[in-house]
Amino acid sequence: MIDELLAEAERRHALQLADGVQLLAASALVRRPFDPGLPLVLVPTGEAPVPTEQAEAFQSDTLPGRDAHATDPLELLRSLYGGFHPALSLGQAPDATLATLTTDELAGRPWLVPALVGAENAASPHGLPWLVARLRAPDGCPWDREQTHLSLRKFLLEESYEVYDALERGATPQLAEELGDLLLQIVLHAHYASEEGVFDLSDVYRSVVTKIVRRHPHVFGDVEARSVDQVVRNWEQIKAQERADTTVAEQQPGMAAAFAGLSRSLPALAYAQEMQERAASLGYDWPDVVGIADKIAEETAELTAATDATARAEEFGDLLLVLTNLGRRLGVDAEAALRAASAKFAARFAHVERLAAERGVVLRDLSPAALDELWHDAKAATGRAAPVGAR
């Protein structure tokens, strides 16, 4: 039956079998990887070959990565190909489009779904690498052809921050767009490396999958971890061993082995918190938050006693470092907390500006008492206590 269908597709629809073809039952679409960049032959469920399952404890009912669209095979096809994409009949039934096809027709008859070509294959893991290669081609985009790893660094940071901001609103279409912008940067750098013959995107996939499997022996090995604390301890121990195995040449000059690989381009708060996380994983930590609070008082006293600009800057840095450590011990992301506090301050200050405009006064001309009155009115209107550093 399957040989006959393939022969018909080759004869009637000019399918080039030697160029590759995918064969699935409609019921398997939601749980099997397939790429719209190759022709897809759909056979009735009873005619499909029975796959041999790998011996793996975890078996997903839907394909991870497409599971938001995977509750229905027909809807999945429409999301990947578009509703106007043809579904070519294999047999006596007429051709159709994915928009006009019904679920029963999809499951009960054989079909040929033609491949998407080039930029049309936008929802495939291979679509974006194709797009980047096209932009870098000799007849591609002059701007893209001039870019290098170094010239794109600022865009990587910009896109990362935009994702960071979008995360505050949770799972939204905007977050999908921002994640796509960030993914583009990753694919670009992988393609540049492939042009030099160093690595390509498959090496990026392999590297991260291998590392994450290695760092989860409680999932993929025989190590037990019954709590989050145990998982974190195991994770840090494995990372510490990885850093210890790093050759001296690979380490950053002047960097402690425990902090090897820690990017100095991170925002200062994030850098400080990650550095302290690593030190704490090796036992270098206060036994409780009381010790940190005492250290904050000590650093505050040293800051107020500083007599010149250089000393004040140094002591202020020490105080920030200890405050960041307090956030770490309390489970607070220092970078996110300061961003949230800044956003809250900005919102309240905007309210202060509106109040001043409504009352016909200029902020610069008001007394401290009048400014405090406006601020407390803004607090009452916006709710919650003022952030640290606000009036």
VENSULRA-V163524 format. One record per backbone hydrogen bond with DSSP energy under -0.5 kcal/mol. CO is the residue of the C=O (numbers start at 1). NH is the residue of the N-H. If there is no record, write none. Layout:
# VENSULRA-V163524
co=CO nh=NH
co=CO nh=NH
This chain:
# VENSULRA-V163524
co=1 nh=5
co=2 nh=6
co=3 nh=7
co=4 nh=8
co=5 nh=9
co=6 nh=10
co=7 nh=11
co=8 nh=12
co=8 nh=13
co=9 nh=13
co=9 nh=15
co=15 nh=17
co=16 nh=19
co=17 nh=20
co=20 nh=39
co=22 nh=41
co=24 nh=43
co=25 nh=28
co=25 nh=29
co=26 nh=29
co=28 nh=31
co=28 nh=32
co=30 nh=63
co=35 nh=38
co=36 nh=116
co=39 nh=22
co=39 nh=41
co=40 nh=42
co=40 nh=113
co=41 nh=24
co=41 nh=43
co=42 nh=111
co=43 nh=26
co=44 nh=47
co=44 nh=48
co=45 nh=48
co=49 nh=51
co=51 nh=53
co=54 nh=56
co=57 nh=59
co=62 nh=64
co=63 nh=66
co=66 nh=69
co=69 nh=72
co=72 nh=76
co=73 nh=77
co=74 nh=78
co=75 nh=79
co=76 nh=80
co=77 nh=81
co=77 nh=82
co=78 nh=82
co=82 nh=85
co=83 nh=99
co=85 nh=98
co=87 nh=96
co=88 nh=112
co=89 nh=91
co=96 nh=87
co=97 nh=101
co=102 nh=106
co=103 nh=107
co=104 nh=108
co=105 nh=109
co=107 nh=45
co=110 nh=90
co=111 nh=42
co=111 nh=113
co=112 nh=88
co=112 nh=114
co=113 nh=40
co=117 nh=120
co=118 nh=121
co=120 nh=122
co=121 nh=124
co=124 nh=127
co=124 nh=128
co=125 nh=129
co=126 nh=130
co=127 nh=131
co=128 nh=132
co=129 nh=133
co=130 nh=134
co=131 nh=135
co=132 nh=136
co=133 nh=137
co=134 nh=137
co=135 nh=141
co=137 nh=140
co=141 nh=145
co=142 nh=146
co=143 nh=146
co=143 nh=147
co=144 nh=147
co=148 nh=152
co=150 nh=153
co=152 nh=156
co=153 nh=157
co=154 nh=158
co=155 nh=159
co=156 nh=160
co=157 nh=161
co=158 nh=162
co=159 nh=163
co=160 nh=164
co=161 nh=165
co=162 nh=166
co=163 nh=167
co=164 nh=168
co=165 nh=168
co=166 nh=169
co=167 nh=170
co=170 nh=172
co=172 nh=176
co=173 nh=177
co=174 nh=178
co=175 nh=179
co=176 nh=180
co=177 nh=181
co=178 nh=182
co=179 nh=183
co=180 nh=184
co=181 nh=185
co=182 nh=186
co=183 nh=187
co=184 nh=188
co=185 nh=189
co=186 nh=190
co=187 nh=191
co=188 nh=192
co=189 nh=193
co=190 nh=194
co=191 nh=195
co=192 nh=196
co=193 nh=198
co=194 nh=197
co=200 nh=203
co=200 nh=204
co=201 nh=205
co=202 nh=206
co=203 nh=207
co=204 nh=208
co=205 nh=209
co=206 nh=210
co=207 nh=211
co=208 nh=212
co=209 nh=213
co=210 nh=214
co=211 nh=215
co=213 nh=216
co=216 nh=219
co=216 nh=220
co=217 nh=221
co=217 nh=223
co=227 nh=231
co=228 nh=232
co=229 nh=233
co=230 nh=234
co=231 nh=235
co=232 nh=236
co=233 nh=237
co=234 nh=238
co=235 nh=239
co=236 nh=240
co=237 nh=241
co=238 nh=242
co=239 nh=243
co=240 nh=244
co=241 nh=245
co=242 nh=246
co=243 nh=246
co=247 nh=250
co=247 nh=251
co=248 nh=251
co=252 nh=255
co=256 nh=259
co=257 nh=260
co=259 nh=262
co=261 nh=263
co=263 nh=266
co=267 nh=271
co=268 nh=272
co=269 nh=273
co=270 nh=274
co=271 nh=275
co=272 nh=276
co=273 nh=277
co=274 nh=278
co=275 nh=279
co=276 nh=280
co=277 nh=281
co=278 nh=282
co=279 nh=282
co=279 nh=284
co=280 nh=283
co=283 nh=285
co=288 nh=291
co=288 nh=292
co=289 nh=293
co=290 nh=294
co=291 nh=295
co=292 nh=296
co=293 nh=297
co=294 nh=298
co=295 nh=299
co=296 nh=300
co=297 nh=301
co=298 nh=302
co=299 nh=303
co=300 nh=304
co=301 nh=305
co=302 nh=306
co=303 nh=306
co=308 nh=312
co=309 nh=313
co=310 nh=314
co=311 nh=315
co=312 nh=316
co=313 nh=317
co=314 nh=318
co=315 nh=319
co=316 nh=320
co=317 nh=321
co=318 nh=322
co=319 nh=323
co=320 nh=324
co=321 nh=325
co=322 nh=326
co=323 nh=327
co=324 nh=328
co=325 nh=329
co=326 nh=330
co=327 nh=332
co=328 nh=331
co=332 nh=334
co=333 nh=337
co=334 nh=338
co=335 nh=339
co=336 nh=340
co=337 nh=341
co=338 nh=342
co=339 nh=343
co=340 nh=344
co=341 nh=345
co=342 nh=346
co=343 nh=347
co=344 nh=348
co=345 nh=349
co=346 nh=350
co=347 nh=351
co=348 nh=352
co=349 nh=353
co=350 nh=354
co=351 nh=355
co=352 nh=356
co=353 nh=357
co=354 nh=358
co=355 nh=359
co=356 nh=360
co=356 nh=361
co=357 nh=360
co=362 nh=365
co=362 nh=366
co=363 nh=366
co=367 nh=371
co=368 nh=372
co=369 nh=373
co=370 nh=374
co=371 nh=375
co=372 nh=376
co=373 nh=377
co=374 nh=378
co=375 nh=379
co=376 nh=380
co=377 nh=381
co=378 nh=382
co=379 nh=383
co=387 nh=390
